[in-house]
Amino acid sequence: MLPAPSPAGVRLADVLPSQILATRGAQNPLGLPRARRTVLVVVDGLGVANLNARAGHARTLVAGPRKGIVSGFPTTTAAALTSLYTGTAPGTHGIVGYDALVPGVGVRNQLRDWGRDMDPETWQRSAPLLADVPSVVVNEARYADSGFTRATLRGARYVAARSIDDRVDAAIEATHAGDGIVSCYVPDLDRIGHDRGWQSDAWIDALERLDGAVARLVDRVPAGTGILVTADHGMVDVPEHRHVVVPPSLLEGVAHVAGEPRCLQLHRDPTWSGWASTVEAWRAALGDLAWIATRDELVASGWLGVVDDAVLPRIGDLVVAMRGTGALYLREDDPARGMVGQHGSLTPEELRVPLVRLGAYAAS
């Protein structure tokens, strides 16, 4: 059985709609005061648990409440950032995993494999919020014209900058150029976490650089600028002894495997008549190591929001979300076994992300 979604409280999908409403002086889910200029700093891979465990290295980021908000499920960048920038859940916007099934085509990566089979203006099904307001997106040059950028951020002016400091400086400059929303993306901690783990010295160094850059942002933006810092998901370090290599017997009747190691999505072969046995075999094999749900159970749980009929085929017939610090691999030599830090599942470490209010938002 899946854990119950939080019945109340702010979610990641509420953040940007609240900022937009606040620029107009309107009521909003976050209760933000009016601020005609606002900055949204999005830190990839920074969970509340990660931040609290390294609070001594991030005095600016831990100055306020530390409980955070719920990102959403699955806790993967493609789904979470789309929820953030559209204000909708995966069941509506249709980005339901890191890898997901394109019906009739096959499994495609939802960050990289945009093209004919994943048209940015139709595969992602919700309207990007930044298209309707004066907005600037600050990110690395490599993403300027990517399919994912066009799917989720089209309409905003794109500013390319290389390092954490460069991106924050570009965000500061953008706030001095006029009113509106500036979104500044920080992928550095997620990359280091995947490569070396979030408990590594390199990750701590990146957190310190980020904290110093955010402190400079607060000092240098025009008076009255609202600032929010949040993240797409948290991260857990997966030790090698928690690697689970899936035996071939569990893949009988499975036509496609999507998702990622912390949360597999299995699509059945429609010619396979023993699917119920496959489901029970997974449950028997993993027991308390994972939350295991059929597509119907996942949809009924509410974790994906209201699921549109067009999105249903993209979701696995069976979803296997790891508890604790384990991960699933299809073969011994799976290259994903080289990643230390991972995410995608339903643990609090992955689900809860910071919401830091600074500048004109500090007292809200």
Phi, psi and omega in degrees: 000138180283150173295150181285137174297150177301127185289338183215172178108164183283141175241166182304323180294347178273346191292301183293319174304324179293318178297318180297315178297323181294328177295340180259002182074021182263158175297149184208159184302331180273351184067032181286140175285168181295135174208114184288336174248136181210147179239135174243113177262121182248112183259112180291125172084021180249097177276163176302317181296319177299313182294314181296325180291338180239034185301326181295346180258006187212063187294328178290317185285340181253016182291334182254197179301146186247007183289322177080193182229171179270128178290304187129174183233141358286153183275069181226150191303313184302313181289315185292315180295325178294320175298317180299313189271356174243343183074019182232162181272164181303327179296341178262309185281339170090002175266099194251012178179173174293305165254138180216157182282127166266106186307133180082355183240306182139185182281132180228144177287132187274359172258325191248331194267039181283145181167216186302316183279345178228077179293123183303333184268355179232325181294316171276119199263356182253152180287129176295129185292328184289347179291341186256004181222155172300121189209152177228136174247126178250122183201181179289153184299327186299338184261004189303318183238028180288159177299321180294320177299316180293328181287324189246339188236007183299145182103337177272152173282130185261129177240122182269135177209146194275303189258173175304310182297319179298318182292319178293321177298321177294323177294319177300313180301319181295325179293331179280349183272344180161179180282167177125199186244131175246122177253125183240118186259135182236097181272356193298316184293323179296316180297313180295320178300316178298319187282317188236349183098149181285348178267007182280159176297324180296322178294317178298319178300318179294321177298318179296319177297317179298314182299318178296321179293321178294321176300319178293322177302313181300320183287332193250351176286159178300151177303140179088006178277129175272141181229131171237140173239126179217189182212166180272329182191166171264196186208146171238145173275130183256107179288156185300327182287355175259007175286129178244114176271122186289125177290145181305331182298331180283348181260007175297130180082003179263121181270325183218142174242121179240193181084220180202174190301333179275348181203092179279147172237117186256127178255127185285151169284120184298344178272353183276123185267353185254035185297322179301322177292324177297314179301313182293327178295320177297316181295321180290322184288322186260333178052236183278005179284344186209155164272127182236124184220142170287167178303315180299319180294319179296314180299317181293334182292335182090357183297332181263007188073197175286125185263120178290148180303326181290339182271336185309313183294344180283339184273140180299148174293336176221130180245129183239104184251121187285138169275172174057224185241024182272168176209154185249138180226146185275343179206162182300323184263023177302123181298338178295343178293347176280351178277132178274297178281136180216171181199180180130340188260200192250014179288153177304328180298329179268327187280323189267127182237156182291155165223095185261125183254123184225173180062227181293347179266357191300325184264003184274000000 
